[in-house]
Amino acid sequence: QVQLVESGGGLVQAGGSLRLSCAASGRTSSTYAMGWFRQAPGKEREVVAKISRSGTITYYTDSVKGRFTIARDNAKNTVNLQMNSLKPEDTAVYYCAAGGTFASDDYWGQGTQVTVSS
């Protein structure tokens, strides 16, 4: 089992940047594929980006391609999400997740709020 703690959320103006971090503890995070999800008020949770165990395979939802970058450091048991050119529609609670496979999400963090003002 793995525990996940997100950090780095906050309030930023449109066009600005934020860097979210997810620290994993417990079982070695390199055992898991990792991902970032978000949930805006009144909307369903959606996947933002995912990264394979080795970091060689990544996935981005279309709305963030070219603006967000997911990366992991297995030595430090962290996965980060660099978010650039932020838009008001990026406002949401962002969650870190870990899964036994690239397609699964078995463990979740508590979430961190990202608010982008126009």
Backbone bond lengths (Angstrom), bond angles and torsions (degrees), N, CA, C in turn:
res aa  C-N    CA-C-N  psi(-1)  N-CA   C-N-CA  omega(-1)  CA-C   N-CA-C  phi
1 Q - - - 1.450 - - 1.529 108.66 -
2 V 1.325 115.93 154.56 1.453 121.13 -178.42 1.516 108.68 -135.85
3 Q 1.308 115.92 143.80 1.465 122.21 175.43 1.531 108.25 -107.87
4 L 1.323 115.82 139.62 1.458 121.97 -175.37 1.527 110.28 -123.95
5 V 1.329 115.99 133.33 1.458 121.25 178.46 1.522 108.59 -130.41
6 E 1.334 115.63 120.67 1.464 120.92 179.37 1.521 111.22 -91.81
7 S 1.318 115.39 153.45 1.461 121.31 174.00 1.516 108.48 -153.17
8 G 1.334 115.53 165.70 1.455 120.00 173.87 1.512 115.37 104.80
9 G 1.318 117.20 -3.48 1.453 118.75 178.08 1.515 111.77 -71.10
10 G 1.319 115.54 172.21 1.455 119.52 178.62 1.504 111.93 163.54
11 L 1.327 115.12 -165.08 1.459 123.30 -179.62 1.520 108.75 -105.83
12 V 1.314 116.46 131.29 1.456 121.43 -179.35 1.522 108.99 -144.38
13 Q 1.309 116.48 150.83 1.460 120.22 176.66 1.519 110.40 -78.40
14 A 1.302 115.35 155.06 1.463 120.51 176.52 1.530 109.74 -55.14
15 G 1.326 115.24 137.53 1.451 121.06 -176.78 1.511 113.59 92.56
16 G 1.310 116.63 -11.82 1.452 121.43 -178.76 1.521 112.66 -83.77
17 S 1.335 114.84 -174.23 1.460 121.55 -176.02 1.525 110.55 -131.80
18 L 1.316 114.53 151.39 1.456 122.51 171.17 1.523 107.89 -142.41
19 R 1.315 115.31 154.24 1.463 121.07 176.67 1.516 108.29 -126.06
20 L 1.322 115.16 114.71 1.451 120.98 177.30 1.522 109.90 -91.62
21 S 1.313 115.44 142.49 1.453 120.74 176.80 1.518 110.07 -124.94
22 C 1.309 115.61 146.80 1.463 122.18 176.98 1.522 107.36 -129.05
23 A 1.310 115.24 118.46 1.466 120.80 178.81 1.516 108.96 -100.73
24 A 1.313 115.71 128.82 1.458 120.97 -179.01 1.518 109.76 -106.95
25 S 1.300 115.87 140.39 1.459 121.50 175.17 1.520 108.57 -136.38
26 G 1.325 114.88 164.35 1.452 119.19 -175.17 1.515 108.67 97.46
27 R 1.293 116.60 -131.38 1.441 120.63 179.49 1.525 109.72 -65.00
28 T 1.298 117.91 143.24 1.458 122.59 -174.44 1.521 111.22 -53.18
29 S 1.319 116.15 128.09 1.460 120.03 -174.20 1.512 112.58 -65.10
30 S 1.336 117.90 -22.59 1.460 119.00 -179.41 1.514 112.23 -66.55
31 T 1.328 116.87 -10.93 1.459 121.33 176.03 1.526 110.83 -72.83
32 Y 1.321 117.16 -18.19 1.452 121.68 -170.85 1.521 112.67 -117.21
33 A 1.326 114.58 145.79 1.453 119.31 160.95 1.523 107.04 -73.24
34 M 1.321 116.11 149.60 1.469 120.23 -175.78 1.522 109.97 -125.35
35 G 1.305 114.88 156.47 1.447 118.03 178.92 1.511 112.48 -154.75
36 W 1.309 115.42 162.86 1.458 123.92 171.91 1.524 108.75 -116.85
37 F 1.300 115.18 134.33 1.453 123.26 177.54 1.526 108.14 -125.17
38 R 1.322 116.25 165.55 1.459 119.59 174.79 1.516 109.88 -145.28
39 Q 1.319 113.32 154.09 1.461 120.09 177.09 1.513 108.79 -138.87
40 A 1.312 114.95 117.15 1.459 121.50 177.11 1.523 109.14 -91.20
41 P 1.323 118.35 157.69 1.466 120.51 -179.71 1.518 111.65 -55.94
42 G 1.326 116.03 129.58 1.453 121.08 177.57 1.508 114.90 77.31
43 K 1.327 116.81 5.16 1.464 120.18 -179.04 1.524 110.52 -121.52
44 E 1.304 115.34 161.86 1.451 120.59 176.92 1.528 110.72 -77.27
45 R 1.327 114.54 154.87 1.458 119.44 175.51 1.523 108.77 -65.82
46 E 1.329 116.38 137.57 1.456 120.39 -179.83 1.529 110.12 -131.18
47 V 1.316 115.00 151.87 1.451 119.77 176.65 1.525 109.15 -75.21
48 V 1.314 116.19 139.14 1.460 122.45 177.20 1.531 109.83 -104.89
49 A 1.320 116.06 -51.69 1.459 121.43 -178.19 1.518 109.01 -156.75
50 K 1.340 115.49 151.83 1.442 120.54 177.23 1.525 108.67 -138.64
51 I 1.321 115.37 156.79 1.458 120.80 179.92 1.523 108.87 -143.34
52 S 1.322 115.26 139.64 1.449 120.39 -177.58 1.528 111.32 -73.75
53 R 1.315 115.56 172.51 1.463 120.56 -177.42 1.522 111.86 -57.48
54 S 1.306 116.12 -41.46 1.466 119.95 -177.74 1.518 112.61 -84.19
55 G 1.332 116.31 -15.77 1.456 120.53 -176.94 1.503 114.19 88.89
56 T 1.318 117.16 1.84 1.469 119.88 -175.31 1.524 112.45 -84.69
57 I 1.313 117.61 -18.74 1.465 121.32 -179.41 1.527 108.25 -118.54
58 T 1.322 114.97 129.54 1.463 120.65 176.90 1.520 110.07 -129.88
59 Y 1.309 114.73 157.33 1.465 122.42 176.55 1.517 107.61 -137.96
60 Y 1.339 116.11 140.44 1.450 122.15 175.54 1.517 109.39 -132.30
61 T 1.309 116.39 139.94 1.441 118.60 170.97 1.525 108.75 -68.94
62 D 1.317 116.82 151.99 1.459 120.37 -171.10 1.529 112.75 -57.04
63 S 1.304 117.74 -36.93 1.462 120.51 -172.76 1.532 113.49 -68.86
64 V 1.328 117.87 -14.22 1.463 119.46 -178.51 1.519 112.79 -114.94
65 K 1.311 117.83 -3.22 1.467 120.67 -178.98 1.535 110.28 -58.66
66 G 1.324 115.32 133.90 1.454 120.65 -179.14 1.515 113.97 84.88
67 R 1.327 117.41 -10.49 1.476 120.79 -179.66 1.532 111.87 -115.42
68 F 1.324 116.88 -35.61 1.467 121.70 -176.99 1.527 109.58 -109.27
69 T 1.325 115.62 148.20 1.461 121.78 176.16 1.516 109.46 -135.64
70 I 1.323 115.78 127.21 1.461 121.25 176.75 1.527 108.11 -102.07
71 A 1.330 114.95 139.73 1.462 119.96 179.36 1.519 108.50 -149.85
72 R 1.317 115.53 153.61 1.464 118.68 179.55 1.515 109.90 -132.18
73 D 1.317 114.98 153.02 1.454 122.63 175.13 1.528 106.06 -127.18
74 N 1.314 116.50 98.48 1.461 119.92 -174.78 1.529 111.84 -68.62
75 A 1.314 117.26 -26.27 1.466 119.82 177.33 1.523 111.02 -66.86
76 K 1.319 116.29 -31.70 1.473 121.46 -179.65 1.517 112.36 -101.78
77 N 1.323 117.53 -0.77 1.473 121.88 -178.83 1.532 111.62 55.47
78 T 1.313 115.68 45.47 1.451 120.09 178.99 1.531 110.88 -129.39
79 V 1.318 114.78 153.29 1.454 121.25 170.53 1.523 106.88 -135.00
80 N 1.301 116.34 133.66 1.452 121.74 -175.72 1.516 111.54 -117.86
81 L 1.303 114.94 155.70 1.462 121.71 174.20 1.520 107.27 -129.33
82 Q 1.310 116.31 107.84 1.464 121.65 176.02 1.515 107.75 -87.20
83 M 1.317 116.16 121.71 1.455 121.46 -176.30 1.517 108.74 -117.25
84 N 1.317 116.02 115.75 1.464 122.17 179.04 1.521 110.34 -115.72
85 S 1.321 115.56 164.26 1.469 121.52 178.70 1.524 111.06 49.07
86 L 1.298 115.86 48.70 1.457 120.75 -175.71 1.522 111.63 -65.22
87 K 1.327 114.21 146.37 1.453 122.59 -179.05 1.532 109.03 -120.89
88 P 1.321 117.85 156.20 1.475 119.64 177.30 1.523 112.32 -54.82
89 E 1.314 117.62 -33.06 1.467 120.37 -179.36 1.527 112.65 -71.95
90 D 1.321 118.30 -6.18 1.460 121.39 173.14 1.530 111.74 -82.52
91 T 1.309 116.83 -6.95 1.463 120.66 179.42 1.520 110.52 -61.35
92 A 1.328 115.75 125.74 1.464 121.15 -177.15 1.523 108.99 -178.82
93 V 1.310 115.35 171.35 1.458 120.50 165.84 1.525 106.53 -88.53
94 Y 1.319 115.52 128.34 1.456 121.25 -177.79 1.524 109.33 -103.77
95 Y 1.320 115.27 132.69 1.450 122.21 -177.14 1.521 110.47 -119.53
96 C 1.300 114.93 141.30 1.458 122.50 171.78 1.525 108.17 -94.94
97 A 1.322 116.59 142.42 1.459 121.09 179.90 1.514 110.44 -139.00
98 A 1.325 115.31 153.53 1.462 122.33 177.40 1.518 108.97 -132.27
99 G 1.316 115.59 140.94 1.449 119.34 -178.90 1.516 112.34 -141.78
100 G 1.329 115.14 154.77 1.454 119.73 179.47 1.521 112.74 -68.03
101 T 1.318 115.91 -25.16 1.457 120.88 175.78 1.522 108.88 -129.73
102 F 1.319 116.41 169.14 1.464 120.45 179.93 1.525 111.15 -61.81
103 A 1.313 116.20 -28.15 1.470 120.38 -175.99 1.520 113.50 -92.96
104 S 1.306 118.24 -6.67 1.463 119.89 -176.39 1.517 111.41 -110.26
105 D 1.322 115.15 153.79 1.465 122.30 -179.73 1.528 106.96 -136.28
106 D 1.316 115.14 93.62 1.450 120.86 -169.87 1.524 113.62 -94.84
107 Y 1.319 117.07 -26.60 1.456 121.86 -176.44 1.517 109.13 -130.27
108 W 1.344 114.69 144.48 1.461 120.44 -174.58 1.516 110.79 -132.86
109 G 1.329 114.88 147.21 1.441 120.19 169.77 1.516 110.58 -85.17
110 Q 1.326 116.35 -178.52 1.457 121.72 -177.38 1.514 112.72 -84.35
111 G 1.299 117.27 -17.06 1.455 120.14 177.50 1.520 112.96 99.79
112 T 1.328 115.70 153.77 1.456 122.36 175.52 1.531 108.08 -137.79
113 Q 1.321 115.84 137.08 1.462 120.83 -174.93 1.524 110.49 -81.86
114 V 1.313 114.98 132.75 1.466 122.43 171.54 1.527 107.58 -120.43
115 T 1.317 116.10 123.94 1.452 121.41 179.15 1.524 108.91 -124.94
116 V 1.315 115.99 124.58 1.460 121.79 -179.70 1.521 107.87 -113.63
117 S 1.306 116.12 118.40 1.466 120.97 -178.45 1.527 109.98 -92.88
118 S 1.309 114.82 147.88 1.473 119.81 -178.97 1.508 111.85 -90.07
